[in-house]
Each structure stands twice: as structure tokens, then as C-alpha cells.
Amino acid sequence: MSLLSVIKSHPRIKKFVHWLLVRSNHSRPRLWTRLFVNPFYHKRSRHAIVGRYTRMDVFPFNNFTLGEYSIVEDFAAINNGVGDVLIGHHVGVGLSNTIIGPVTLGNYVMMAQNVVLSGLNHGYEDIHTPPRTQKVITRQITVMDDVWIGANSVITAGVTIGKHAVIGAGSVVTKDIPEYSVAVGNPAKVIKKYNFGNGTWEKV
């Protein structure tokens, strides 16, 4: 059994280790975690660029990868506290984007400004307990290769966006989007699909 498995299987040890890594009631790793743990645990390409003012809330108990020539621009926030965040190569994470795992981004994904991808939700069903303190629910978000996500869009938990799909600015994506399609709106709906027979984008 690995050390990580031992820690996760013992609630008291897990709680203590969590306290060592992050202060109580905070979502940001302690400074020593950011400086002396994460650089040796996570896979970040030496050709990747992370903006000086980016908030990297990544922890060693979940995976984080940043591929070759990918860019995370200033004021973005990335958090793998409740699920892995895996970013492929040649990905552009735009200004003020928020990514909360579990999220997987393929290669050549392009995201404009103020895009939110959150695989995290809180329960709300118990009316005697604030949603903030109810059980955390996570569902995987997967964005395939070559996707373009427009500014101010929100991708909700559990969604998969197919290869070379385009999400129009300001869209709220609550359901899977097929590959080679254009989706817009709130909730987002497919308005175009690529016809491989005649090589054109056709309205749906």
C-alpha cells in the first residue's frame, strides 16, 4: 500500500496532513506546499508559461499537469483540491479564467477571458444545513482537442465538449456538446455542425 493510500484510509492522519498542506477554512496551499512540495510532485512543462498574477491552488493529493507550450494568463485561478486538473499541450487559459477540478483539457484548447470550468458542486437538499457545509459533489469536465471557448462562458460539472467544437461568448454549457459543432446561449444549444460530405458548416 502506498503512503498516499495509507493517509487517505486513516481519517485522523488525513485531517492532520491536510492541515499541514492548507490552513483551516482556506482553499490556497500553504507557502511551503507551493514552494517545496508542488514543484516536485506535479508535471509542468518547462516550456509552459504561468502568469505572475495567476492563482495556482494546486495540492499534491490530486494530479495537476500543464503541457508543452501551454499558457495560463494572469488573474486565472486553478484549483485541483477536489479533482485532478490535466491540461494538454498548446493550451491557452485566458485572463481571469477559473478552473476547478476534476477537469481535463485536450491539446490546442483555446479559452478567452473570464471562462469558468467547475467540476465542483455543493449539495443543497438538506434545508437544515447551509449549502456551504453540505457534501461536495464532483463530476468530470472533459474538453477535447482544438476546442474554442468564448469569453464569459461557463462550463458546468459533468459536461464533455467534443473535438473542434466552438462555444459562443457568454454561453452556459449544461449538456454535452458534440464534436465539430458550434453552440451558443443559456443553456447552450448547437446551432451549426460541420458537414464532412460537402466541407461546410451548416445551420442546425
N, C-alpha and C positions, 0 to 999 in steps of 0.2 A: 504494500500500500504506500502510495506517495505521501510526502509531507503535506501537500495541499489537501489530499483526501482525508488525512488524519485531522487536520484543522477543521475541515468542513463537517466532519462527523461528530465533533465534540462541541456542543453549543457554548460552553464556558470559554474554551480555548478560542473558538471562532470570534466570540464577542471581544475578547482581550486583544487578539490580533487586529481586529477591525479598529479598535480604539487606538492601537499603535499607528495604524495607517492613516486614519482620518479622525479629526476632532468630533466630539459628540454634536449632533444637530447641524453638521456641515456636510456639504457634498463635494468639497475640494480636498484632495490629498494633503497630508502634512508636507512641509517643505522637504524634510529628509526623504520622504517617499518619492517626491518628484525628482530630487537630485541624485539619490543613491540607490534607488530600487528600480524605478521605471526604465531608466536608460539601459539597464542590463536585462530586463525581462521582456520588453516589448520590441517588436520588429519595425523599425523605422528606417527607410532607405536613406542613405547618406546624400542622395540627390533630391530628396523631398524637401520642401520648404514649409515651415510653420511660422506664421506672422508673429512678430514680437508681442503683440497685444492679444494673442489668442489664448483662450482659457482651456487648458488641457487637463480636464478632471478624469485622468485615467489611473486605474488601480491594477496592481499585479494579480488580483484574484480573478480577473477576466481578461480576455485577449484584446489586444489592440495592435493593428498593423497599418502602416502607411507606405504605399508602394512607390516605385521609382517615378521620379519627376512629378509627383503629386504636390499640390499646393493647398495649404489651409490658410486662408487670408485672415487679416486682423479682425478682432472682435468676434470671431467664431467661438463656439463652445462645443467641446466634445466630451462626452461622459460615457464610460463603459461600466459604471458602478453596478448596473443590474443586467448587463448583457454585453457580449462581445461587439466591438466596433472594428470592422475589417474594411479597409479602403484599398482599392486596387491601384494600378499604375496610371499615370497621366490623368489623374482626377483633379478637378477644380472645386474646392469647397469655398464658396463665396463669402464676401463680407457679411458678418453678423449671422452666419448660419448656425443652427443648433442641431447637433446630432446626439441622440440618447439611445444607447443600445437596447436590445440587440439589432444592429444594422449592418448590412453587408452592401458595399458599393462595388460594382464591377469596374472595368477599365474604361478610361476615356469618358467618365461621367462628368457632366458639367452642371454646376448649380450656380444660379445667380444670387442676388442679395436677399437676406432675411428669409431663407428657406429653413423650415423646421421638419426634421425627421425624428419622430419619437416612438420607440417601441415600448414605451412605458405608459401604463395607466394605473390609477388608483381605484379600488373598489368604492362603491357608494351605496350598496344595497342596504347596509345596516344603518337605519335612520338615527340610532342612538350613539353612533360613533362618527366623528368628523372624517370625511373622505381622506384627509391628510394622514390620518393614523390607521386607515384600513389597509388590507393586504394589497401589496403591489402585484400588478398583473403585467406580464410582458408577452409580446408577440413579435416574431421576427419580421423586420422590414428588409426586403431584398430589391436592390436596384441593379438591373442587368447592364451589360456593356453599352456604351455610346448613348446613354440617356441624357437628355437636356431638360432640366427643371427650371422653370421661370421664376422670377422674383416674387417674394411674399407667398410662396406656395407652402402648403402643409401636407405632409405625408403621414398618415395615421398608422397605428400599430397593426401589424398583420398583413400589410399590403406588399404585393410584388409588382414591380414595373418592368415590363418586358424590354428586350433589346431594341435600341434605336427609337424608343418612344419619346415623345415631346409632351411636357406638361406645361400648359399655358400659365402665364403670370397670374398670381392670386388664386390659384386653384386649391381646393381641398380634396385630396385623394383619399377616399374611404374604401375603395374596392380595387382589385387587381386591374392593371391596365395591360392590354395585350401588346406584343412586340409590333414595331413598325406602325404605330398609330399616334394620333395627336388627341390629347384630352384636355378639356378646359372646364372651368366652372366650379360651383359649390352646391352639391358634390360634383366632382369632376366626371364628365361624360365624354366618351370618344366621339369626335366629330369628323376625323379623317383616318383612312387606312391606306397603306401603300399596296398598290396592285402590281405584283411582280409580273403579271401577264403582259401588261402594256407599259410598265415602268412609270406610272404616275401615281400621285397622291389623290385619292378620291374621297369626296364627302360621303359620310355615312347617312 
